[in-house]
Amino acid sequence: MVVIASSFGKFRRLAFANRSRYALKMNRRQFIEAGTAGLALSTLGGYTSEAVDQKPKRVALIGTGWYGKVDLLRLIQVEPVEVVALCDVDRNMLADAAQITSERQKSGKTPRTYKDYRELLQKEELDIALIATPDHWHALPMIAAVEAGADIYVQKPISVDIAEGQAMLAAARKHKRVVQVGMQRRSTPHLIEARDKVINEGLLGKIGLIEIYCYYHMRAKGNPPDTTPPDYLDYEMWTGPAPMRPYNSLVHPRRWRAFMEYSNGIVGDMCVHMLDMVRWMLGLGWPNSISSSGGILVDKAAKANISDTQTATFDYDDFPIVWTHRSYGHAADPEYPWGATIYGEKGTLKADVNKFEFIPRGKGKSVKGKALFEYDKYPEDETEKDLERHVSSAVRGHMHDLCSNIATRGRPVADIEEGYISAASCILANHSMKLGRSLKWNPALGKIENDDEANQLLLRPYRSPWKHPAS
C-alpha cells in the first residue's frame, strides 16, 4: 500500500482507538517485569532472560534486508523468541525473510507480513521490535514501537539528524523501554579481551593519540541512469520522510548510503562503529569539540554524493581521536584497513573486527586475540548467505545483553544514550566539514555553542506528510 495523506488520517484514528489497549498492555507488562527483575538479580548470574521467563518473547523485524536478517537470526539462535511479524516495503525481501525465519525458528511458523510498520504495530502485541531499515527510517518506527510498549534493538547510527536522536532517547526514557543499539563492537569477544587485558591492565601507559580509519573502497561508483522503480518495491514508502529522488539502481538494495539524503555517508556508517568502540574501551563521553575537512576529491564522476575523502578530529581532554576515510588507494596498514590504533607511551594497540594486537615498547610481552567463531554451536553460520561470520558471536552477545536487560529492566551495553552520543558526534563531523569550522557541542543544552547557523542543521526537514518527531 502506498501511504498518502488520506490514508495517514486513517492510521491516526486507528492509533487513537488502540491507545487504551496499549496503555493497559504497558501497565500489565510493567507489573510483571517489576516482579521478575528482582528474581533475576537476586538468584541468577550471567544472562538471565531465558531462566526468568520461559514464554517466548514476541518479536517483529522492521526492515528485512541484509542486516535485518543477520540480527534476527542471531536472536533466534540464543533466545527463546517467537517471530510473529515482519515488515518491509520490498515484497521480495519480505518473502525471503519470512521463509528463512520459518525454517530457523523453533515453532516453524511463518511470521505475518506487513508493508507498513504502523499497521504492524496496531495489529501485533510485541515484546521486542528490531529496527533495521535504512538510516532515514530509524526514528519514526523506533519511537512508535516504544510507544506501543516494545523493547527495541535499533541499528546504528540511530538517526540521520541530531534532533531525531534526541527524540528517540526521550521516547525511550519516557516509556521506560530497554533500547540496544546495533554497535556490537561493545559485545565482540576479542575486543572485550583487548579492553580487559591491555587497556584496563595499564599496558599502554599514558595515551596521547587515537587513530580510527576506514580505507575500504566502499563508495558506490558509476553513474547509472534513473529508472522506474521495480514493481516489487514501494518506492514512495521506501523514501518516506527523506527528500524524493528519482529511483536509481544505486539506491536499493544496500547501496543507499551513497547518498546523504538517506545516511551520513562513510562517517555515519563506519566511523560511528570505531568511535563508539574506543569510547567504550576508554570510558569516554562527549568530545569537547569536533572538526572535519574533506569532500569528493577524487571520484567526481560517480552519482554518489557522499565524501570519498574525509578527516575528522574528536577532541577529548587528554588526547584527540582522529578519523580518516579514503575510498581509493591503499590502506595505511593493509592488516588493519578498518579499525583503531591507540598510541600509548608504553606501546600501541591495534584493533579491528577480526583481531587485536598490543605491541609493547622495549621488552614487554605482546598480547594478541582473534575473532570468535562458534561453528560447533551454530553450524548454520557456515552456510548462511551474506553473513559476516567473524561478527556473528558479537551480534549474539549483543542480543543476549539486550534480553538480559529486558529481564532486569537495566540498560544494555549499547544503550540508546550511547548510540545518541556516537551518532551525533559523527553527524557533527559532517556539519563541521560542510561549514568549514570547528564545532563545540553543549550536551546539557543539546545544541552547538555560539553558532546559530550550525544549529539550523540539527533538524532536517521531513517530506510531507511525514512529521519530524522533534518538530
FIFI-515083 format. One record per residue (C-alpha): x, y, z; residue in one letter. Coordinates in steps of 0.001 Angstrom, whole numbers, padded with zeros to 6 digits, always signed. Layout:
N
XYZA...
***
This chain:
471
+000000+000000+000000M+001392+003401-000952V+000956+005704+002015V-000575+009060+001073I-002092+011877+003067A-005630+010423+003045S-004538+007067+004460S-002393+008827+007028F-005502+010137+008783G-006962+006630+008895K-003906+005341+010715F-004068+008198+013204R-007697+007318+014036R-006818+003656+014448L-003885+004564+016672A-006181+006682+018869F-008704+003848+019136A-005992+001492+020297N-004444+003866+022829R-006339+002360+025769S-005316-001157+024832R-001668-000110+024627Y-001847+001625+027993A-003292-001499+029608L-000664-003656+027913K+002158-001474+029186M+000805-001421+032746N+000450-005202+032789R+003951-005620+031407R+005477-003208+033893Q+003843-005114+036769F+005211-008448+035568I+008653-007006+034857E+008897-005477+038323A+008375-008909+039854G+010764-010800+037633T+013569-008244+037766A+014194-008795+041473G+014317-012571+040989L+016778-012238+038141A+019136-010029+040111L+018997-011986+043352S+019198-015592+042173T+020810-015737+038758L+024119-014793+037190G+025102-014086+033610G+022366-013961+031003Y+019071-014303+032821T+016276-013808+030333S+015612-017439+029433E+015532-018667+033022A+013289-015847+034248V+010605-016140+031593D+010276-019350+029597Q+007451-017982+027468K+008901-016963+024096P+009064-013230+023590K+007030-011936+020653R+009353-010329+018128V+008918-008288+014960A+011534-007164+012467L+011003-003880+010618I+013383-003795+007655G+014125-007306+006374T+017190-006637+004227G+020735-007865+004731W+021491-006875+008303Y+017918-007147+009471G+018063-010881+008801K+021550-011121+010332V+020249-009579+013564D+017020-011565+013677L+018623-014940+013026L+021262-014352+015712R+018470-013514+018183L+016685-016748+017259I+019906-018664+017931Q+020330-017501+021511V+016971-016511+022998E+013516-018129+023337P+011584-015919+020929V+008706-016260+018513E+008974-014048+015442V+005356-013080+014863V+005701-010360+012232A+007955-008923+009544L+007698-005601+007731C+009294-004328+004545D+008399-002231+001505V+010273-004678-000751D+007958-007614-001470R+010800-009932-002479N+012882-009213+000605M+009843-009716+002793L+009048-013128+001289A+012664-014247+001614D+012807-013207+005257A+009503-014965+006031A+010783-018208+004537Q+014130-018300+006330I+012507-017260+009610T+010020-020136+009439S+012897-022522+008725E+015010-021280+011605R+012639-020555+014459Q+011697-023375+016794K+007951-023260+016146S+008371-023470+012365G+005632-020847+011982K+005729-018276+009205T+005502-014713+010546P+002727-012428+009385R+003971-009881+006876T+003286-006159+006532Y+004327-003332+004228K+003572-000536+006704D+005128-000600+010188Y+002176+001343+011620R-000255-001373+010656E+002056-003960+012188L+002245-002064+015481L-001542-001659+015568Q-002250-005347+014983K+000571-007068+016861E+001329-007101+020577E+005131-007175+020745L+007792-007695+023361D+010727-006773+021110I+010927-004792+017881A+014046-004908+015721L+014543-001814+013539I+016875-002481+010600A+015618-000082+007950T+017834+002350+006041P+019064+005107+008360D+016472+007701+007331H+013747+005354+008582W+015122+004596+012076H+013465+007311+014140A+009749+007043+013361L+009354+003227+013709P+011526+003157+016827M+009509+005850+018574I+006205+004266+017510A+007362+000878+018799A+008329+002171+022257V+005010+003994+022443E+003346+000647+021728A+005220-000935+024657G+008018-002837+022909A+011673-003013+023867D+013994-002260+020989I+017048-003293+019017Y+017781-000470+016560V+020575-000462+014036Q+023289+002173+014039K+023546+005062+013550P+020338+005722+015396I+019415+008736+013284S+020251+010907+010285V+019962+014149+012223D+020655+015056+015837I+017104+016135+016642A+015853+012654+015701E+018341+011121+018121G+017208+013425+020901Q+013576+012462+020283A+014447+008748+020264M+016324+008997+023562L+013478+010985+025130A+010887+008436+023977A+012880+005510+025355A+013208+007150+028747R+009604+008401+028877K+008155+004959+028149H+010807+003120+030204K+011838+000883+027330R+015117-001022+027026V+016860+000006+023798V+020003-001641+022454Q+021793+000000+019505V+023498-002249+016947G+027025-001138+017833M+028195-004671+018526Q+031869-003848+018959R+030880-003493+022620R+029884-007177+022638S+032758-008505+020497T+034640-011203+022474P+038153-010394+021271H+037629-006648+021752L+036390-007227+025295I+039614-009193+025782E+041676-006307+024375A+039982-003841+026715R+040421-006074+029766D+043947-007366+029143K+045563-004306+027584V+043742-001087+028469I+042413-001978+031904N+045764-003516+032885E+047536-000265+032032G+049820-001777+029403L+049538+001295+027179L+050550+003779+029826G+049570+007377+029093K+047645+007601+025813I+048491+010511+023526G+046673+009797+020261L+043997+007507+018839I+043581+006979+015127E+040421+005427+013706I+040043+004806+009999Y+038468+003050+007049C+040208+002519+003719Y+037641+000224+002099Y+036742+001067-001500H+033107+001116-000427M+031773+004294-002029R+029417+003431-004898A+030992+004035-008295K+029389+004675-011640G+026553+006823-012867N+023696+004550-013942P+020572+006191-015379P+017480+006841-013295D+014690+004357-013986T+011197+003370-012939T+011175+001575-009566P+010706-002206-009783P+007144-003401-009193D+008091-005298-006040Y+009301-002101-004290L+007028+000595-002852D+009463+003410-003556Y+007159+006114-002186E+007121+004399+001206M+010819+003495+000957W+011630+007189+000563T+009296+008136+003404G+010439+011325+005183P+013586+011717+003049A+013751+014006+000008P+012304+012318-003068M+014982+011410-005594R+014359+009671-008909P+014731+005922-008442Y+018194+004615-009273N+019678+001134-009072S+022380+002503-006751L+019773+003205-004091V+018218-000191-003456H+019209-002619-002156P+022111-001891+000208R+023851+000980-001562R+021605+003786-000328W+024474+005025+001871R+025971+006506-001296A+023511+009385-000821F+023358+011904+002008M+019550+012020+001651E+019361+008637+003403Y+022504+008477+005533S+025543+010286+006863N+027942+008687+004422G+031010+006699+005400I+031373+008689+008630V+027854+007679+009684G+028383+004085+008606D+031959+003191+009571M+033335+005943+011799C+030428+005563+014212V+031484+001958+014919H+035128+002775+015632M+034425+005971+017558L+031924+004091+019688D+034396+001232+020198M+037148+003444+021597V+034663+005455+023661R+033506+002209+025255W+037039+000853+025737M+038218+004043+027428L+035014+005163+029144G+034665+008379+027133L+031574+010539+026755G+031102+013567+024514W+034109+015113+022754P+034892+018705+023702N+034918+019848+020085S+034738+018356+016608I+036354+019484+013380S+036398+017890+009942S+037517+018515+006394S+037327+016670+003098G+034808+016101+000343G+034596+014496-003073I+038218+014951-004063L+038850+012067-006481V+035730+010322-007821D+033803+013307-009162K+032060+011350-011933A+030038+008985-009738A+026394+009673-008916K+027152+009178-005204A+027152+012443-003238N+028969+011329-000056I+032615+012232+000548S+035361+009980-000799D+037966+011634+001448T+037427+012901+004983Q+039332+013526+008200T+037615+014341+011494A+039111+015176+014880T+037131+014440+018040F+038960+016349+020759D+038987+014982+024304Y+040726+016361+027384D+043799+014109+027220D+044082+013227+023536F+042408+013578+020146P+040634+010787+018291I+041362+011296+014603V+039202+009637+011931W+040279+009168+008311T+038471+007551+005420H+039591+007292+001844R+037754+005169-000715S+040708+004815-003082Y+044385+003914-002852G+045963+001580-000305H+045304+001259+003398A+047899+002812+005684A+048289-000642+007265D+046990-003443+004997P+046478-005648+008070E+044046-003097+009526Y+042013-001489+006726P+039144-000608+009114W+039968-000265+012762G+041610+001716+015544A+045185+002316+016641T+045729+003552+020199I+049174+005028+020849Y+050467+004975+024416G+053830+005726+026000E+054384+002022+026734K+053075+000544+023488G+050482+000524+020741T+047155-001312+020476L+045688-002099+017061K+042152-003474+016906A+039510-004297+014315D+036583-006645+013808V+038882-009604+013106N+041671-009301+015664K+043743-007153+018011F+047431-006815+018750E+049292-004995+021514F+052845-004089+020502I+054929-003101+023552P+057897-000780+023574R+061057-002421+024859G+060944-005877+026418K+057285-006149+027314G+055103-009013+026127K+052824-008678+023144S+049154-009604+023525V+047022-010867+020643K+043486-012062+020057G+041206-013126+017211K+037520-013122+016397A+035497-015931+017942L+033863-018402+015566F+031266-020768+017038E+030520-023236+014264Y+030375-026079+016791D+027388-024429+018493K+025845-022722+015469Y+026703-024718+012328P+024199-022706+010274E+026677-019816+010416D+028862-021604+007880E+026235-021636+005130T+024053-018582+005804E+024037-016248+002801K+025836-012891+003200D+026611-013485+006867L+029635-011677+008321E+030854-014816+010092R+033536-013072+012120H+030850-010810+013622V+028267-013477+014475S+029466-014041+018041S+029350-010292+018664A+025744-009970+017458V+024748-012981+019570R+026385-011376+022609G+024590-008121+021865H+021236-009919+021680M+021987-011755+024937H+022779-008437+026582D+019540-006908+025313L+017377-009730+026628C+019234-009904+029931S+018496-006232+030498N+014895-006640+029417I+014578-009159+032246A+016158-006832+034815T+014958-003547+033271R+018559-002407+033172G+020441-000505+030490R+022262-002566+027873P+025894-002105+026919V+024961-000059+023830A+022088+001814+025458D+020252+004383+023352I+022127+007224+025052E+025478+005766+023984E+024094+005391+020472G+022973+009011+020535Y+026404+010291+021609I+028280+008329+018946S+025831+009110+016138A+025545+012800+016991A+029327+013165+017166S+029635+011766+013640C+026827+013975+012349I+028612+016984+013847L+031744+015965+011946A+029789+016194+008689N+028386+019568+009708H+031896+020787+010501S+033109+019727+007049M+030152+021484+005415K+030613+024725+007363L+034412+024746+007336G+034855+025324+011068R+035180+023536+014381S+032008+022917+016406L+031620+022759+020169K+028661+020726+021387W+026909+021531+024662N+025343+018260+025928P+023362+019998+028670A+021669+022366+026227L+021542+019898+023327G+022959+022353+020818K+026139+023775+019346I+027596+026666+021283E+027625+030148+019761N+026745+029043+016232D+023203+029739+015063D+023975+028652+011511E+025241+025264+012676A+022231+024769+014948N+019949+025150+011934Q+021410+021838+010697L+020354+019827+013751L+016906+019069+012273L+016473+018040+008656R+013057+018900+007183P+010792+015910+006546Y+008948+015331+003305R+005182+015709+003643S+003041+014100+005047P+005650+012770+007480W+006197+014775+010659K+009598+015082+012287H+009428+013731+015864P+011185+016849+017180A+009266+019402+015105S
***
